[in-house]
């Protein structure tokens, strides 16, 4: 795999993880069949994508990047789809998550 390919697959995992979170919210405690099925499908796809990424990027870096980006993306979905506006402390926390993901990927050693 090329240097950029694992990161492209990581973005796919983030998209699938974010979709799973949105579908889980819409499933209303897994009482609705279609959103529940979409949650399960997107989670399986997400985990498959992460398993491919972990062949090339260390597990800690992979998961830190995935979790941070998925949190940010899910927050954006919450704002647009569910009208859930974050407060000042949430925004500060999200900024710190973004900073942490950048430090892990740009300054951390991937051995």
C-alpha positions as CSV (number, residue, x, y, z in Angstrom):
1,X,0.0,0.0,0.0
2,X,1.2,3.5,-0.8
3,X,1.9,6.1,1.9
4,X,-1.4,7.9,1.3
5,X,-3.7,4.8,0.9
6,X,-4.0,3.9,4.6
7,X,-5.1,7.5,5.3
8,X,-7.7,7.4,2.6
9,X,-9.0,4.2,4.1
10,X,-8.9,5.8,7.5
11,X,-11.1,8.6,6.2
12,X,-13.5,6.0,4.9
13,X,-13.6,4.4,8.3
14,X,-14.3,7.8,9.9
15,X,-17.2,8.3,7.4
16,X,-18.6,4.9,8.2
17,X,-18.2,5.4,12.0
18,X,-19.9,8.8,11.8
19,X,-22.7,7.3,9.7
20,X,-23.1,4.5,12.3
21,X,-23.4,7.1,15.1
22,X,-26.0,9.0,13.1
23,X,-28.0,5.9,12.3
24,X,-27.8,4.8,16.0
25,X,-29.4,8.0,17.0
26,X,-32.1,7.6,14.4
27,X,-32.7,4.0,15.4
28,X,-34.2,5.2,18.7
29,X,-32.7,2.5,20.9
30,X,-32.7,0.0,18.0
31,X,-36.5,0.0,17.9
32,X,-36.6,1.0,14.2
33,X,-35.5,-1.7,11.7
34,X,-33.9,0.3,8.9
35,X,-31.8,2.6,11.0
36,X,-30.8,-0.3,13.2
37,X,-29.7,-2.4,10.2
38,X,-27.8,0.6,8.7
39,X,-26.0,1.1,12.1
40,X,-24.9,-2.6,12.1
41,X,-23.8,-2.5,8.4
42,X,-21.8,0.7,8.8
43,X,-20.2,-0.5,12.0
44,X,-19.0,-3.7,10.3
45,X,-17.7,-1.7,7.3
46,X,-15.9,0.8,9.7
47,X,-14.2,-2.0,11.6
48,X,-13.1,-3.7,8.4
49,X,-11.6,-0.4,7.1
50,X,-9.8,0.1,10.4
51,X,-8.4,-3.4,10.3
52,X,-6.9,-2.6,6.9
53,X,-5.4,0.6,8.1
54,X,-3.8,-1.1,11.1
55,X,-1.7,-3.2,8.8
56,X,0.3,0.0,8.0
57,X,-0.3,2.5,10.8
58,X,0.3,1.6,14.4
59,X,-2.9,0.7,16.3
60,X,-2.6,3.6,18.8
61,X,-2.1,6.2,16.0
62,X,-4.9,4.6,14.0
63,X,-7.4,4.6,16.8
64,X,-6.4,8.0,18.1
65,X,-6.9,9.5,14.7
66,X,-10.1,7.6,14.0
67,X,-11.7,8.4,17.4
68,X,-10.7,12.1,17.3
69,X,-11.9,12.6,13.7
70,X,-15.1,10.6,14.3
71,X,-15.9,12.7,17.4
72,X,-15.5,15.9,15.4
73,X,-17.5,14.6,12.4
74,X,-20.3,13.2,14.7
75,X,-20.5,16.6,16.4
76,X,-21.0,18.2,13.0
77,X,-23.7,15.7,12.1
78,X,-25.4,16.4,15.5
79,X,-25.4,20.2,14.7
80,X,-26.8,19.8,11.2
81,X,-29.1,16.7,11.5
82,X,-30.2,16.8,15.1
83,X,-29.9,20.6,15.8
84,X,-27.6,19.9,18.8
85,X,-25.5,23.0,19.4
86,X,-22.3,22.5,21.4
87,X,-21.6,25.0,24.2
88,X,-18.3,26.8,24.8
89,X,-16.7,24.0,26.8
90,X,-17.6,21.4,24.2
91,X,-16.1,23.6,21.5
92,X,-12.9,24.0,23.6
93,X,-12.8,20.2,24.1
94,X,-13.2,19.6,20.4
95,X,-10.4,22.0,19.7
96,X,-8.2,20.1,22.1
97,X,-9.1,16.8,20.3
98,X,-8.2,18.3,16.9
99,X,-4.9,19.5,18.4
100,X,-4.2,16.1,19.8
101,X,-4.9,14.3,16.5
102,X,-2.6,16.7,14.7
103,X,0.2,16.2,17.3
104,X,-0.1,12.4,17.1
105,X,0.0,12.4,13.3
106,X,2.5,15.2,12.6
107,X,4.9,14.9,15.5
108,X,4.5,11.4,16.9
109,X,6.7,8.6,15.7
110,X,4.9,5.8,13.9
111,X,7.0,2.8,14.8
